[in-house]
């Protein structure tokens, strides 16, 4: 097949490489000339994706993958088009379809009879049918279901391990017609390979959910579940800490029974997915009170954690230097999308603290670009708050943060024994439990 992947970001580029490694001719379309040039040179435009550099160089040198800024021409020469263009959202996670609309217009101009178009970007329920179908039909003069097929198939991978996740999880598809679903199933069976999953009654592979709406909702549901679960864990953690109960022991005990799968509490929920997709669900279903309450509970955790630090510091952080460890939204990933760092820094500044930020994945200049002063391990500080669970932080000790009288571990990654003369708190634990 000839396939165009529209959007060569952290999901789209590995996907294009996967298709090319499966033996197909792939055009990677992106609006960035810099990204296109780097891909055509066989160089990954962003670090941290396992095997990407190796596989990218392999398929580019073999002539299986070519990048271009001309989406329309690439689409006109393709049997299938897979769209992984970002859906931008505002601070309230309300969707801004600007980039996706523009990409869809480009696709429509190049669309030819017989083409399969698949959107993988996570969307509010109904978007494929009510937004992309009319746009593609109007721009191409073709009729969906007769001249071309339109399908939604959500990406279900995490950056850093895309190739492994593509093999591990079933590929969900939902067409606007039965024939569209069948075409998408046949497509993905040719471009993906799946691990054996004896734990799945249905088996691993391509799962046709019968409609685009079902596939759209499945992605929102699986991510919203995680946000709601974490929100519940955070509320359990706050109650347990107030009442002298070790919530981590409670969660371990609860999860020993197979019907309980409680997540862990923590300082923040960040990233492109978990803080955002529940809001996309609420955009369709504003009466989902459980989802809204969980989102509010999780959004409040950075300020709650700063409150813990203030309490341990004698009730005030005014004038105190606070080192926040971790700008990324999660450990091992260089990404600040909806990271807890923003809420943490805001709450600290409102409390009158002098804030400094450290992250092993960011340079001082990059941190300055966010408006933060950089903190160097080994420099004096009054208070430490761990925001991201980078592996490098697990071995830290009091010597790395001289002068710190308060340490608040927002991710339960530090060794309490390494901070013997420090007021040491863990989110979800009472102070005396954190000392143990």
N, C-alpha and C positions, 0 to 999 in steps of 0.2 A: 504493500500500500504506500501511497504518498500521503503524509500527514502533516498538517500545520498545527503547531502549538503556539497559541497567542499569549504572550506574557512569559518572559524568561526570568522570573524571580526565583525565590527559594524553593518553590514547589514546581513551577513550570519548567525550569531548566532540567532538574533531575528527571522529570517526567519525559521531556523530549529525548534525553539521553537514554532512558529506559526503552522507549519506543524504537530508537535507532539501534540499540543493542539487540533488540528482538528481530532485527533483519529488515526494517522498513526505512524508506527514504523520508527524512524529517526536515521540515522547514521550521525554524524557530523565529517567530516574529516578536519584535519588541520596539517600543518607541525610542529607546535609548541607543544612540549610535555607539556610545562607549561600550555598553553591554554586548551589542552585536559584534563589534570589532574584537572584543576579548574572546567571545565564544568562537568566532571564526579563526582566531589564533590558537584555539585549543586551551585557553586559560580560563579557569573559573573566575567569575566576577565577584564572588563573595566567598569567604572562608568558612570552614566548619562543617561542611556536608561530607559525611563519610563516603569515600570512593568516588566523589564527583570529579575531582581533577583527573584521576586515573581513567575513568570511563569516558569523560568528555574528550580528552586527548585522543583516545582510541577511536571514537566514532567520527570525530572531525577529520582525523588523518585518513580514515577509510572512506571519506566522502559521504557518510550516511547522515550527517547533520550539517546543515547550513543555516546561518542566522541572517536575518534581513529586517530592515525597518519598513519594508513594503508588504504590509499584511494582505492587502487586496490581491496582489499578484500571487503571493504564496497560496492563498485560499483558492484562487482560480485554477491552480495546478494540483489540487489535493482531493483525495477521496474522503478524508475525514478531517475535521477541525476540532481541536480541543482548546477551550478557553479557560485560562487561569489568570485573568487580569484582576488586580486587587479591587475589592469593593471598599472604598474609603468610608469611614464613619466619623462623626463629630464626637465631642467629649461625652455626649449622651448616647453614643453608639447608634445614632440615627443614620440610615444609609445615604450615601452620596454616590449615585450611579455614574458620575461624570466620565470617568475613565472607561468604565464598562460600556456605556452608551457609545462613546467614540470608537472603541474597538469593534462593537457590534455593527456600527455603520460601515466600517472598513471591511468587515467580513461580508456583509450583505452585498457590497459592490462587486465582490469577487466570487460570490456563490454561484455554483453551476448545478444543473440537474444531477441528482444522484448522490449529492454530498451528505454526509452525516455530520451534524454539528452538536457538540457536547459541551455543556458548561460545567466546570468543576468548582468554580468559586462558590463559597457558601452564600446562600441567598435566603431572603424571606420567602415563606411559602407562597407559591403562586406566581413568582417572578418569571419563571421560564415561560409559562403559558401567556401571562398577561402583558409582559414587557418585551421579552426577546422574540417571541413568535411574530407579533405584528411588526416589530422593527425589521426583522430579517425579511419578512414577506414584502414590506413596503419598499425596502432598499434594493431588493433583488428582482422583484416582479414575479417571484416563484411562490408556489403554494406549499406550506408545510404539510407533511403527510402524503403528498402526491409527488412533488418535485424534489423535496429534501426532507430529512428527518431531524427533529430537534429533541434532545435528551438532556436530562440533568443527572450528573454522577458526581457526588461530593468527594473532594479529596479528604482522606482520612489519615494523613501521615503527620509526623512531627519533624520539623527541621532538625538536621543533624543525623537522622536515621531514615531518610525517605526510602532508600532502596530496600532496606529490610522491612519497613512497614508495608510497602507495596506488595510484598510477598505474604505478609503475615495476616492481613485483614481482608475479609470479603470485599469485593468491589461492588458497590451498590449502584444500580441504574434505574431510571424511571423515565419512560418516554411519554410523548404526547399521544402516542398511538401504540398499539401492540406491535406493529411492524417496526416502529422506532426502537422499542425496547429490545426486540430481537436483533436488530442491526447493531445496537450498542453492545449487547451481550457477545455477539460474534466478534466485534471489534476488540473488546478488551481481552477476549480469550486468545487473540493473536498477539497482543502486545504486552501482556502480563503473565508472570509465572507465579504460582501460589504454593506456599508450604502446606504440608498436611496438617489439618486441624481436627483430630479425632474428638475434641471437646465440642465441636459444632455439629449438632444433629443434621443440619442441612449440608454440612461439608464446606470447605473453603472454595472460593472461586467467585464467579460473577453471579450476583443475586439481582434478579429483576423484581422490583417492588411494585410494578404494575402502573405507576403513574409518576410524573415529575413531582407532583405535590408530596407524594409519600417519600420519595428520595430526598427532597428538600427538607421535609420535617425530620427525617431520620438523622440527618447531620445536626440539625438544631437540637433535637432531643438528646442525642448522646453527649453533646457538649453542655447543654443546660443541666442535665443530670449531674454532671461533675460540679458545676457551680453551686447547685442546690445542696449537694452532698457536703461540699466544703463549707458552705454557709452554715449548715447544721453542725458540722464539726467545730466551727469557730464559736458558735453559740454554746455548745457543750463546753468548749475550752474556757470561755469566759466565766461560765457558771462554776465549773470545777475549780478554777483558780480562786474564785471568791470564797469557795466553801472548803478549801483545803483538800481537794480530791485530785489525784493524778489522772488527768484525762487520757493520757497515752496508755496507761494501764487499763483504763476503762475501755478504750477503743480496741486494744488487743484482745481483751476478754470478750467483748461483744462480737468481734469478727471471727472468733473461734467457732461460732455457730454459722452454718453456711448461708443463712439468709440475711446476714448483716455484712455490709461492705462500707463501713464508715471511713471516710478519708481523714486526713490530718489537718489540724488547725495551723494557722500561720499568719505572718504579717500581711500578706497580700496575695491576690489572684491576678496574674498578669498575662500578657501575650496577646496575639491576634485573635485567639479563639474564645477561651473561657469567659473573659469579661465582656466580650462583644456579642457572641451568638445568642445568649439569653435575651439581650436587648433586641436583636433582630426577631426573636420569637415574640417578645412583648409588642413589637411593632404590629404583628398580626393579631396577637391575643392580649390586649391591654388588661383584660380581667384576670390574668394569671397571677393571682396574689402571692402564691408560694414562690414563683420565680422572682417576682419583684422584691419580696422580702429577703430572699437569699442574696440577690445582687446588692441590696442596700447593706446587708450584714457584712458582706465581704468588702465592699467599698469603704466601710468604716474601720477596717482593721489597722491600716497604717496609723491613723490618729489614735486609736486605742493603744497601739504599741508605744507610740511616743508618750502617751499618758503613763504607761508603766515605767518608762525611763525617768520621767519627771518625778513620779512618786518615789522612786528609789534614790533620786538625787536630792531628796529633801523637799520636794514639792515644787521646784522651779528649775527650769533649764536656762533662764535668762543669763546671757553672757557666757554660758558654758560652751566649750567646743565639743561638738558631737560628730564622730566619725561614722558615716553610714557605709557599711561594707556591702557592695553589690549594687550596680546600676541595672543590670540585666533583669528581665522578669523571671528567669529561672537559671539555675546553675548550668554552666557549660555552654551557654548560648549567648552570642553577642547580639542582643536584641532588646530594645527598651519599650516596645509597643505595650501601652497600658501597664507598664511596670509599676510596682508598688513604690519605686523610688520617688515618683512624683508626689504622691500623697504624703510620703514620709518626710520629704524635704519641706513641703508646704507646711505640714503640721509643726515641724521643728522651728521653722522661721517664725511662724505665728507664736510659738512659745518663747521666742527671743533668743534661740540658740545660734551659735556660730557654726554653720554646717559645712562639713567637708565630705567628699564622696570618694570611695576607692572601688576600683573594679579591675581585676587583672587582665580583662579583655579589652579595656579602653585606655588610650593614651591620655595624658593630662590635657592635651589640646582638645581631644574629643569630649572629655568631660566638661571642659570650659565652654564648648559649643552648646551645651545644655544650660549653661549659666551656673555651673557648680565649680567650687574650688576643689582641687584634687587633694586627697589625703594620701600620705605615704606611710606604709607600715613602718613602725619604729619611731614615728613622730609622736610627740606628746598629745594627749587628748583627755578630755574629762569623762566622756561617755561614748560607748560603742553600741551601735544597733546593726545587727546582721539582717540584711534585706534579701540577699540572694544566696542560695546554697551552692556556691562554687566549691569544687572539691578542694581548691587551695586553702579554703578557710578552715577546713576540718582540723588542721594541725596547728592552728594559731594558739598562742599563749599570751600571758600578760606582758611578756617582753616585747611582743609585737605592737602593743598599744600602751606604752608607758604612761603612767599617770591616771589611767582610766579607773574610776571608782565604781562605775556602773557599766555592766554589759547586759544587753537585752538580745537574746538569741531568737530572732524571728522565724528561724527555720529548723531549730533543734539539730544543729550540725556541730556545734562546738563541744569540746570536752571540758566539763565544769572543773575538773581537777587542774586544768591548766591556768585557772584564774583564781588562785587560792585566797587572795585578800581583796576580792572584788564582790560587790553586790551583783549577783548573777541571777538573771531572770530568763525564763523560757516562756514564750507565748503558749498559753494553755496550762501552765503550771503555777501553783502558788509559790511565792518566794522561797519558803522553807523547803519545798520539794525540789526547786531548782538547785538548791545548795547541796542536795544529796548526790 
